[in-house]
Amino acid sequence: MTTLLDHTEQRPQRDRRGRFTKGNQVSKQGGDARAKALTPKQRKAISRKGWRGLVRRQFAGDVAAAKAWFGALGAWAYDQQVGAGGRYIFSVYPHPGDPSQYRARRYQLYLLAGPHLDLNFYKED
């Protein structure tokens, strides 16, 4: 394994395939330097492109589904911060799963739940 910062740190920075390992210092420093070099307008443009790419790839262009997924993910994350899922505080919000799982549940037609079950099709007039 290669060590990129021999004089400061002896931890390997890359794995056998050349990818940065978790917790390495080189990629963090590079990311921080890149963020400092960009203006706020450039950072906003990059984040906008990332949002559009996420919506296009993961949600087939459905912005409302992407926003709902982020909302559900945020509710779950907040639920975890207050200690839910432990012994005394029960989790209220389930994890929404990855975007493909969320979309599958969102667009699925539930035949055994909903207002159509209230209709009586066998009633005689």
BAPA-200330 format. One record per residue (C-alpha): residue number from 0; x, y, z. Coordinates in steps of 0.02 Angstrom, whole numbers, plus 50000, padded with zeros to 5 digits. Example, Ala and Ser with C-alpha at 12.3 -4.5 7.8 and 13.67 -1.06 7.14 Angstrom:
2
+-----+-------+-------+-------+
|   n |     x |     y |     z |
+-----+-------+-------+-------+
|   0 | 50615 | 49775 | 50390 |
|   1 | 50684 | 49947 | 50357 |
+-----+-------+-------+-------+
//
This chain:
125
+-----+-------+-------+-------+
|   n |     x |     y |     z |
+-----+-------+-------+-------+
|   0 | 50000 | 50000 | 50000 |
|   1 | 50058 | 50175 | 49964 |
|   2 | 50081 | 50305 | 50097 |
|   3 | 50062 | 50481 | 50031 |
|   4 | 50105 | 50575 | 50190 |
|   5 | 50258 | 50480 | 50250 |
|   6 | 50326 | 50619 | 50359 |
|   7 | 50162 | 50664 | 50445 |
|   8 | 50062 | 50505 | 50454 |
|   9 | 50101 | 50322 | 50436 |
|  10 | 49923 | 50266 | 50396 |
|  11 | 49896 | 50204 | 50218 |
|  12 | 49799 | 50332 | 50116 |
|  13 | 49748 | 50218 | 49972 |
|  14 | 49692 | 50038 | 49954 |
|  15 | 49761 | 49906 | 49836 |
|  16 | 49657 | 49972 | 49691 |
|  17 | 49720 | 50151 | 49714 |
|  18 | 49562 | 50221 | 49792 |
|  19 | 49569 | 50334 | 49943 |
|  20 | 49532 | 50243 | 50106 |
|  21 | 49406 | 50302 | 50233 |
|  22 | 49476 | 50435 | 50350 |
|  23 | 49625 | 50482 | 50242 |
|  24 | 49696 | 50657 | 50256 |
|  25 | 49745 | 50688 | 50075 |
|  26 | 49572 | 50690 | 49998 |
|  27 | 49503 | 50795 | 50141 |
|  28 | 49638 | 50927 | 50116 |
|  29 | 49609 | 50927 | 49929 |
|  30 | 49422 | 50947 | 49951 |
|  31 | 49445 | 51089 | 50075 |
|  32 | 49566 | 51178 | 49958 |
|  33 | 49445 | 51159 | 49813 |
|  34 | 49300 | 51227 | 49916 |
|  35 | 49403 | 51379 | 49968 |
|  36 | 49451 | 51414 | 49788 |
|  37 | 49270 | 51419 | 49727 |
|  38 | 49154 | 51567 | 49746 |
|  39 | 48984 | 51543 | 49829 |
|  40 | 48902 | 51563 | 49658 |
|  41 | 49009 | 51422 | 49586 |
|  42 | 48971 | 51309 | 49734 |
|  43 | 48786 | 51342 | 49713 |
|  44 | 48796 | 51300 | 49527 |
|  45 | 48885 | 51136 | 49568 |
|  46 | 48754 | 51089 | 49698 |
|  47 | 48614 | 51132 | 49576 |
|  48 | 48690 | 51016 | 49446 |
|  49 | 48705 | 50880 | 49577 |
|  50 | 48522 | 50900 | 49626 |
|  51 | 48466 | 50892 | 49445 |
|  52 | 48572 | 50737 | 49416 |
|  53 | 48501 | 50651 | 49570 |
|  54 | 48323 | 50690 | 49517 |
|  55 | 48354 | 50632 | 49339 |
|  56 | 48447 | 50472 | 49381 |
|  57 | 48365 | 50412 | 49541 |
|  58 | 48188 | 50480 | 49525 |
|  59 | 48163 | 50483 | 49335 |
|  60 | 48138 | 50672 | 49339 |
|  61 | 48005 | 50672 | 49476 |
|  62 | 48055 | 50821 | 49584 |
|  63 | 47911 | 50796 | 49706 |
|  64 | 47967 | 50616 | 49741 |
|  65 | 48146 | 50673 | 49769 |
|  66 | 48090 | 50808 | 49891 |
|  67 | 47978 | 50683 | 49982 |
|  68 | 48123 | 50560 | 49995 |
|  69 | 48238 | 50693 | 50068 |
|  70 | 48101 | 50743 | 50189 |
|  71 | 48077 | 50564 | 50246 |
|  72 | 48265 | 50542 | 50262 |
|  73 | 48278 | 50701 | 50365 |
|  74 | 48135 | 50647 | 50478 |
|  75 | 48220 | 50479 | 50507 |
|  76 | 48388 | 50564 | 50543 |
|  77 | 48307 | 50682 | 50668 |
|  78 | 48220 | 50534 | 50748 |
|  79 | 48388 | 50449 | 50770 |
|  80 | 48466 | 50604 | 50849 |
|  81 | 48338 | 50609 | 50988 |
|  82 | 48381 | 50430 | 51032 |
|  83 | 48240 | 50338 | 50947 |
|  84 | 48260 | 50154 | 50915 |
|  85 | 48329 | 50124 | 51087 |
|  86 | 48252 | 50040 | 51235 |
|  87 | 48137 | 50178 | 51296 |
|  88 | 48108 | 50291 | 51146 |
|  89 | 48027 | 50207 | 50998 |
|  90 | 48065 | 50259 | 50820 |
|  91 | 47921 | 50353 | 50738 |
|  92 | 47993 | 50375 | 50564 |
|  93 | 48060 | 50225 | 50468 |
|  94 | 48213 | 50240 | 50358 |
|  95 | 48151 | 50274 | 50180 |
|  96 | 48283 | 50161 | 50103 |
|  97 | 48381 | 50202 | 49948 |
|  98 | 48293 | 50302 | 49811 |
|  99 | 48247 | 50148 | 49709 |
| 100 | 48162 | 50066 | 49858 |
| 101 | 48072 | 50227 | 49900 |
| 102 | 48010 | 50247 | 49721 |
| 103 | 47949 | 50067 | 49717 |
| 104 | 47843 | 50096 | 49873 |
| 105 | 47785 | 50268 | 49816 |
| 106 | 47722 | 50213 | 49646 |
| 107 | 47652 | 50045 | 49700 |
| 108 | 47464 | 50025 | 49692 |
| 109 | 47403 | 49959 | 49858 |
| 110 | 47251 | 49853 | 49822 |
| 111 | 47219 | 49808 | 50003 |
| 112 | 47222 | 49985 | 50074 |
| 113 | 47130 | 50143 | 50030 |
| 114 | 46959 | 50221 | 50010 |
| 115 | 46904 | 50099 | 49874 |
| 116 | 46880 | 49966 | 50008 |
| 117 | 46738 | 50068 | 50083 |
| 118 | 46631 | 50041 | 49930 |
| 119 | 46501 | 49905 | 49937 |
| 120 | 46491 | 49826 | 49765 |
| 121 | 46366 | 49694 | 49819 |
| 122 | 46231 | 49810 | 49883 |
| 123 | 46063 | 49784 | 49799 |
| 124 | 45955 | 49936 | 49761 |
+-----+-------+-------+-------+
//
